Amino acid sequence: MAELNSIPVTTLAGRETTFGEWSDDVRLVVNVASRCGLAPQYEQLEQLQRRYGDRGFTVLAFPSNQFLQEYRDNEKIAEYCAATWGVTFPVMAKVRVNGRTAHPLYRELVRTPDAEGKAGRITWNFEKFLVLPDGIVHRFRPRVLPDDPAIVALIESALAREPRS
């Protein structure tokens, strides 16, 4: 897990940090795309953030144009996320999720198998990785909704019972 936490990430606003900034949280990492048919999942992602954020949960969105459905510049992505979905969770700068130039975080995450035991390439936008504070990673394919009972049960079982002060 230390390896994941040391991976550099850059926010949409250009602030450089590491994935470890949120190491105490249950993190839901999602590759997003503004012009994808699955973009309504932003609404459920935001609902999860609002429901569990004060208990140690964070959605981390990573826009990607790898499937040709994301805006070209970060400012347009930020505008879309705020105006269309009221996103309050951290959105990172645009990344590649597959191939030789994939972001280092995704190179690590894709090693995790999904419920059918399949690891490897990101298949489409809105693939989800739930990273627990103890380092266990769970993978959910794009059509699994963010508020799916399996995801919610894992989040709830890993969260603090009381809001953080």
C-alpha positions in Angstrom: 0.0 0.0 0.0 2.9 2.3 0.7 3.7 2.0 -3.0 0.2 3.3 -4.0 0.4 6.1 -1.5 3.7 7.5 -2.8 2.4 7.8 -6.4 2.2 11.5 -7.5 -1.1 12.9 -8.6 -2.0 16.4 -9.8 -5.4 18.0 -9.1 -7.5 19.6 -11.8 -6.3 23.0 -10.4 -2.7 22.0 -10.9 -1.8 21.2 -7.3 0.8 18.4 -7.0 0.4 15.9 -4.2 0.4 12.1 -3.8 -2.3 9.5 -3.6 -1.3 9.2 0.0 -2.9 12.6 0.8 -6.1 10.6 1.3 -4.4 7.5 2.9 -6.6 7.5 6.0 -9.7 7.5 3.9 -11.7 4.9 2.1 -11.0 6.0 -1.5 -13.2 5.3 -4.5 -11.0 5.9 -7.6 -12.9 6.4 -10.8 -11.8 7.2 -14.4 -14.4 9.7 -15.6 -15.4 11.2 -18.9 -17.8 14.2 -19.3 -19.3 13.1 -22.6 -19.8 9.5 -21.8 -23.2 7.8 -21.6 -22.2 6.7 -18.1 -21.6 10.3 -16.9 -24.8 10.3 -14.8 -22.8 8.2 -12.4 -21.3 11.6 -11.3 -24.6 12.1 -9.4 -24.2 8.9 -7.4 -20.5 9.6 -6.8 -21.4 13.0 -5.4 -24.2 11.5 -3.2 -21.7 9.0 -1.8 -19.2 11.8 -1.1 -21.9 13.8 0.7 -23.2 10.8 2.6 -19.8 9.4 3.8 -17.3 12.2 3.4 -17.3 13.3 7.0 -16.7 9.7 8.1 -13.5 9.3 6.1 -14.6 8.6 2.5 -13.3 10.3 -0.6 -14.2 9.9 -4.3 -11.1 10.7 -6.4 -12.0 11.3 -10.1 -9.4 10.9 -12.8 -10.7 12.3 -16.1 -9.4 10.4 -19.1 -9.9 10.9 -22.9 -8.6 7.4 -23.6 -12.0 6.5 -24.9 -12.5 9.8 -26.7 -15.2 11.1 -24.5 -13.5 13.7 -22.3 -12.9 17.4 -23.0 -9.5 18.5 -24.1 -8.7 20.9 -21.3 -8.9 20.8 -17.6 -10.8 24.1 -17.3 -13.6 22.7 -19.4 -13.7 19.5 -17.3 -13.8 21.5 -14.1 -16.6 23.7 -15.4 -18.6 20.6 -16.5 -18.2 18.8 -13.1 -19.2 21.8 -11.1 -22.0 23.2 -13.3 -23.6 19.9 -14.3 -23.2 17.7 -11.2 -22.1 20.0 -8.3 -19.0 17.9 -7.7 -17.3 18.6 -4.4 -14.9 15.6 -4.4 -11.3 15.9 -5.7 -10.9 15.8 -9.5 -7.5 15.2 -10.8 -5.8 16.4 -14.0 -6.6 14.3 -17.1 -4.7 11.0 -17.3 -4.2 8.0 -19.5 -5.5 4.7 -17.9 -4.2 2.1 -20.3 -1.0 1.4 -22.2 2.6 2.3 -21.9 1.8 5.9 -20.9 -0.8 5.0 -18.3 -0.7 7.0 -15.1 1.4 5.1 -12.5 -1.7 4.8 -10.2 -3.6 3.0 -12.9 -0.7 0.8 -13.8 -0.9 -0.5 -10.2 -4.7 -0.6 -9.9 -5.3 -2.6 -13.0 -3.5 -5.5 -11.4 -6.6 -5.9 -9.2 -9.1 -8.5 -10.4 -12.8 -7.8 -10.5 -15.5 -10.0 -9.1 -15.0 -12.5 -11.9 -11.3 -12.7 -11.3 -10.3 -10.6 -14.4 -7.5 -8.1 -14.0 -5.9 -6.0 -16.7 -6.9 -3.0 -18.9 -9.6 -0.5 -18.0 -12.5 -1.5 -20.2 -14.4 1.8 -20.3 -15.0 5.1 -18.5 -16.3 4.9 -14.9 -14.4 1.8 -13.8 -14.1 1.9 -10.1 -11.4 0.9 -7.5 -12.3 1.0 -3.9 -9.1 1.4 -1.9 -9.4 0.6 1.8 -7.1 2.2 4.4 -5.6 -1.3 5.0 -4.5 -1.5 1.4 -7.1 -3.9 0.1 -8.4 -2.9 -3.3 -11.7 -3.9 -4.8 -12.5 -3.5 -8.5 -15.9 -2.7 -10.1 -16.5 -2.5 -13.8 -18.1 0.6 -15.4 -21.7 -0.6 -15.4 -21.6 -1.3 -11.7 -23.2 1.8 -10.3 -21.4 3.8 -7.5 -24.2 3.1 -5.1 -24.4 -0.6 -5.8 -25.0 -2.5 -2.6 -21.7 -4.3 -2.8 -19.8 -1.0 -2.9 -21.9 0.6 -0.2 -21.4 -2.4 2.1 -17.6 -2.3 1.7 -17.6 1.5 2.3 -19.7 1.2 5.4 -17.7 -1.7 6.8 -14.5 0.2 6.5 -15.6 3.6 7.8 -15.5 5.2 11.2 -18.9 5.0 12.9 -18.9 8.6 13.9 -18.2 11.7 11.8 -14.6 13.0 12.1 -14.2 16.3 13.9 
